[in-house]
Structures are given as structure tokens and as C-alpha cells.
Amino acid sequence: METALVDQGFKSAVVDHGAALGIGVDIVQRNPADRGFVPQPKRWVIEQTYGTLAPHRRPVRDYEHRPASSESRVYWAMSDVMARRHTSSPSWRGA
């Protein structure tokens, strides 16, 4: 990982910690003129991925003890998503 994007709620401690690990930390600032929910660039992609994983439940919770096990759950969930999109079959929720 080279760069981490964080919310504006994070302050200089996160930037300093990232620098100590050799990771650049960019704080995504919100435009003060915006009202309500406005997707932020780059971070929206990550939030969309979390939303895609949410119906699969297990990758959303931190049940796994090993990173490799957690990674395999994400591959499992995304394989299901891609297969359903490719075949145009409905999700388990009937949507």
C-alpha cells in the first residue's frame, strides 16, 4: 500500500503514523459549500465496494483471525457478485 485516503475526521496523528510506516495519507476534504450527502472522489469507490460486500455479511464483520482467511472471504463474495451479474440471475434477496 502506498497511499491511504482518510476522512477529514482524522487529524495529523494518522498522517504521522502513516509516514512512520512509509504510507502516504491523504485527507479528503469536503467542499464547505456542499449540503447533504455528496460522494467524495476515490473514497466513493471504496464505499461502493463495502456496499457490494454487505449482503454477504461475513466479509463485513471482522470474524477472521488471519488476513489470508479474510481475503478468501472477499474473493468468495466478489465471485458470487460477478457470477450473478454475468448470468443476470437475481440475488438471494429477490431484488
TIRO-735667 format. One line per 2 residues: their letters; for each residue x, y, z of N, C-alpha, C. Coordinates in pm, whole numbers, plus 50000, padded with zeros to 5 digits. Layout:
<sites>
a	X/Y/Z/X/Y/Z/X/Y/Z | ...
</sites>
This chain:
<sites>
me	50085/49885/50000/50000/50000/50000/50090/50123/50000 | 50061/50213/49912/50141/50335/49902/50070/50457/49958
ta	49938/50465/49935/49862/50582/49978/49731/50538/50040 | 49693/50602/50150/49565/50578/50215/49485/50706/50210
lv	49358/50694/50176/49267/50809/50177/49182/50800/50302 | 49178/50907/50380/49101/50905/50504/49004/51022/50506
dq	48904/51009/50591/48803/51111/50610/48865/51231/50680 | 48800/51345/50670/48854/51466/50731/48847/51462/50884
gf	48781/51362/50940/48777/51346/51085/48912/51305/51141 | 48999/51248/51058/49131/51208/51102/49224/51329/51099
ks	49309/51335/51197/49398/51451/51208/49543/51410/51184 | 49633/51491/51229/49776/51473/51199/49834/51345/51258
av	49775/51288/51363/49829/51165/51422/49827/51052/51320 | 49723/51044/51239/49713/50939/51137/49816/50963/51027
vd	49837/51087/50991/49936/51121/50889/50076/51085/50940 | 50104/51116/51066/50234/51084/51124/50255/50933/51133
hg	50150/50860/51173/50160/50715/51183/50183/50653/51045 | 50114/50701/50945/50133/50652/50809/50273/50680/50760
aa	50326/50798/50790/50462/50832/50750/50563/50739/50815 | 50539/50701/50940/50629/50609/51009/50629/50472/50943
lg	50515/50434/50882/50503/50305/50814/50540/50313/50667 | 50568/50433/50618/50602/50451/50478/50480/50459/50387
ig	50366/50497/50445/50241/50508/50369/50201/50655/50366 | 50174/50706/50247/50124/50842/50235/49977/50848/50271
vd	49938/50941/50354/49800/50955/50397/49745/51087/50344 | 49641/51078/50261/49575/51196/50207/49440/51213/50275
iv	49418/51329/50335/49290/51358/50398/49199/51420/50293 | 49086/51353/50266/48991/51401/50166/48905/51508/50230
qr	48918/51630/50182/48844/51743/50238/48711/51760/50164 | 48610/51790/50239/48479/51815/50182/48467/51963/50146
np	48399/51990/50036/48375/52128/49994/48274/52191/50092 | 48309/52301/50158/48218/52360/50257/48086/52407/50196
ad	48081/52432/50066/47957/52479/50003/47856/52366/49981 | 47901/52241/49987/47812/52127/49964/47719/52106/50083
rg	47594/52072/50054/47495/52041/50156/47451/51897/50139 | 47427/51827/50250/47380/51689/50243/47491/51593/50203
fv	47450/51477/50155/47546/51374/50115/47600/51403/49976 | 47730/51412/49965/47797/51431/49837/47911/51330/49831
pq	47906/51234/49737/48015/51137/49728/48149/51205/49703 | 48250/51163/49777/48383/51219/49761/48459/51135/49659
pk	48540/51196/49573/48613/51119/49473/48706/51019/49539 | 48729/50910/49473/48815/50800/49518/48755/50724/49635
rw	48717/50794/49742/48660/50724/49857/48528/50658/49818 | 48456/50712/49722/48328/50656/49680/48346/50514/49626
vi	48456/50489/49558/48482/50356/49504/48493/50255/49617 | 48562/50291/49723/48580/50201/49836/48448/50180/49909
eq	48372/50285/49930/48243/50272/49996/48147/50187/49913 | 48156/50198/49781/48071/50117/49693/48109/49969/49706
ty	48237/49941/49719/48282/49803/49737/48230/49747/49868 | 48237/49826/49975/48181/49780/50103/48032/49754/50092
gt	47963/49838/50018/47820/49817/49997/47791/49690/49918 | 47879/49655/49826/47863/49531/49750/47888/49410/49837
la	47981/49421/49931/48012/49309/50019/47911/49294/50133 | 47838/49398/50165/47747/49398/50279/47646/49283/50279
ph	47583/49248/50167/47488/49137/50172/47552/49001/50203 | 47681/48991/50190/47747/48864/50216/47786/48848/50362
rr	47764/48946/50440/47775/48953/50585/47912/48919/50643 | 47967/48805/50612/48091/48765/50678/48209/48857/50646
pv	48229/48902/50522/48341/48995/50499/48322/49131/50567 | 48198/49167/50596/48172/49297/50658/48215/49296/50804
rd	48187/49186/50874/48228/49172/51014/48372/49123/51016 | 48439/49147/51123/48579/49106/51134/48588/48975/51212
ye	48535/48866/51152/48536/48736/51217/48669/48664/51201 | 48738/48690/51095/48858/48612/51062/48977/48658/51144
hr	49061/48562/51180/49181/48591/51259/49304/48609/51171 | 49303/48548/51054/49419/48558/50964/49380/48640/50842
pa	49470/48727/50795/49440/48806/50677/49410/48721/50553 | 49477/48607/50539/49453/48521/50423/49310/48466/50425
ss	49259/48436/50542/49122/48385/50554/49022/48495/50519 | 49048/48616/50567/48962/48729/50535/48964/48759/50385
es	49083/48752/50326/49097/48776/50183/49017/48674/50103 | 49020/48548/50146/48946/48446/50073/48795/48470/50079
rv	48747/48524/50190/48603/48555/50201/48563/48667/50104 | 48652/48764/50087/48624/48873/49993/48622/48818/49850
yw	48718/48731/49816/48716/48668/49683/48588/48588/49662 | 48545/48516/49763/48423/48435/49756/48302/48525/49728
am	48291/48635/49802/48177/48725/49786/48179/48792/49648 | 48296/48839/49605/48304/48908/49476/48284/48810/49359
sd	48325/48685/49376/48297/48584/49272/48147/48564/49257 | 48076/48563/49369/47930/48550/49364/47868/48671/49294
vm	47916/48790/49327/47864/48913/49265/47887/48910/49114 | 48009/48874/49072/48040/48873/48929/47960/48766/48855
ar	47942/48650/48917/47864/48543/48853/47719/48586/48835 | 47663/48651/48935/47523/48696/48925/47507/48806/48820
rh	47605/48894/48810/47597/48999/48708/47613/48940/48569 | 47698/48841/48555/47722/48780/48424/47601/48701/48377
ts	47534/48632/48467/47420/48548/48430/47287/48619/48444 | 47288/48740/48499/47166/48819/48522/47067/48747/48611
sp	47117/48664/48702/47026/48597/48795/47002/48687/48915 | 46884/48676/48976/46852/48763/49089/46936/48727/49211
sw	46951/48822/49300/47023/48795/49423/46937/48711/49516 | 46992/48669/49626/46917/48588/49722/46805/48668/49787
rg	46811/48801/49777/46705/48884/49835/46587/48899/49741 | 46602/48852/49617/46493/48864/49522/46489/48999/49452
a	46594/49078/49466/46595/49211/49406/46630/49205/49259
</sites>
